[in-house]
Amino acid sequence: MLGEWADREASRHSTELERAEALRLLGSVSLGRIVFTQDALPAIRPVNHLLHHGEVIIRTHEGAALATLTGHEEGDEGVVVAYEADAIDPATHCGWSVVVTGYCRLVTDPADLAHYQALLHPWTDHKMTHALRIRPDLVTGVRLSR
């Protein structure tokens, strides 16, 4: 029966992660998904990232939807986003998932921008001239195990 199979397959244990462990795991991978609002609808983009001084850094190009939404003025709070990354084994369905929610701002300091350009290399052929910084105000995560 389908119900019995589903119960057997759902025998994984879900454990909530502490903030420090969730951020450590987030920093151990380089690919995630950023979620933001575009034209009053949710938008999701896969991006590579790095964790630097507790903040998620991504790069983007001129004219990208998220780059146009973030604050360009000093002191501007930016735009609220969610950032999700995970490492789930496709065979065992075990692993972890982390979601960071916070304000995303354009990196305006030339030295910081140059630093992130040296550390974070784009995976696409767009010329990534901008960097965005996400301050993790809310960090949640789960570990899935047998």
N, C-alpha and C positions, 0 to 999 in steps of 0.2 A: 504494500500500500504506500501511496505517496507520503502520507503523514508519518509513517514509521521511518521512511528513508530520511525525511527532513529532520526528524528528531535525532536520528543517528548522526547525520551530517552536522547538526548544530551543537555537537558536543564540545565545542570550543569554549574556553573560559575567557571572559573579557575583564581586564583589569585596568582601572583608570591610572594614568601616569601622573606623577608629580610634575610640576612645572619644570624643574631643573632637568629631569630625565627626558621630558618631552622635547625641550630645546636641544639637549645633547643629541637625541636621535634625529631631530630635524637637521642639525649640522652635519650629520653623518651621510646624508644623501645630497645630490645636487639638482634633482628635478622635482618640481611641485606644480601646483595649479593655483593661480591667483583668481579670486572671485571678486567682482566689483559690479556696480550698477551702471548700465549704459542705456540711455533713453528709457529710464524707469524699469528696465528689465535686467535680470541677472546675466552677467557675462563671465565666462571662464576662459582663461588662457594658460596653456602649459608654458612654463618658463624654467630656466635654470637659476639657481640662487646660491648665495653663500650666507652664512650666519657670521656677523661681525659685531663684536661687543654687544651681543644679545639682541641685535636687530637683523631682520631679514633684508638682504640687499638683492635687487634684481636690476637688470639693464633692459632698456627699451629704446625704441627709435623715435625720431621726430615724427609727430603726427599719429603715433599710436594712441588708441583710445584712452588708455590709462594715463599716459603722459599728459594729455590735454586736460584731464580731470583733476590732477593733483595741483596743489597750490604752488604757485611760482614766487610768491612774495615771502620774505623773511617773516617768521612768526605765524604764517598761515598753518592751520592745523592739518590741512590736507584732506583726504577722502578716506572713509572707512572701507576697509577691504578685509577679506578672509584669505588666508594662505594655507593650503593643505599639501602635505607630503606624506608618503607612506612607503613601507617596504612589506609587502604581503607575498608570501610564497604561493605561487599559483597551484601547486600540487597539494599542500597541506592546509592552505588558507590561514596559516599562522603568520604573525608578524606584528606590525604596529601601524598606527595612523595618528598624525598630529595635525591640529588645526590651530592657527594663530589668527586672532582678530585684533585689528588695531588701525591706527591712522597711517596712511601711506603718503609720503611727501617726496617731492623731487629733490634730489641732492643738488644743491646750488654752489657749495664750496668747491672751487676748482681743484684744490689739493685732494679733497675727499673723492671727487669724481675721477681724477687721475689714478688714485689708489685703487678704486673699485674696477676701473677699466683694466688695470694691470692684473688684478686677481680673478676677475670673472669674465670668461670668454664666451661670447654668444655661440649658440648652436645653429643659428640660421645665417643666411647670407645678407640679412639687413645690416646696415651700418648703425650700430647701437651707440648713439651719442649721449643718451641720458642714463642716469641711474636713479632708482627709486629706493627709498628706505621705509620699511614697515616697522613701526614700534609695536611690539607684541603686548597689548594691554590685557588680552585674554588668551590663555594658552590651555588647550585641552588635548588629551590624547588617550588612546587605548592600546593595550597590548592584547593580542589574541593568541591564546596558547591552548594546547590540548589538555 
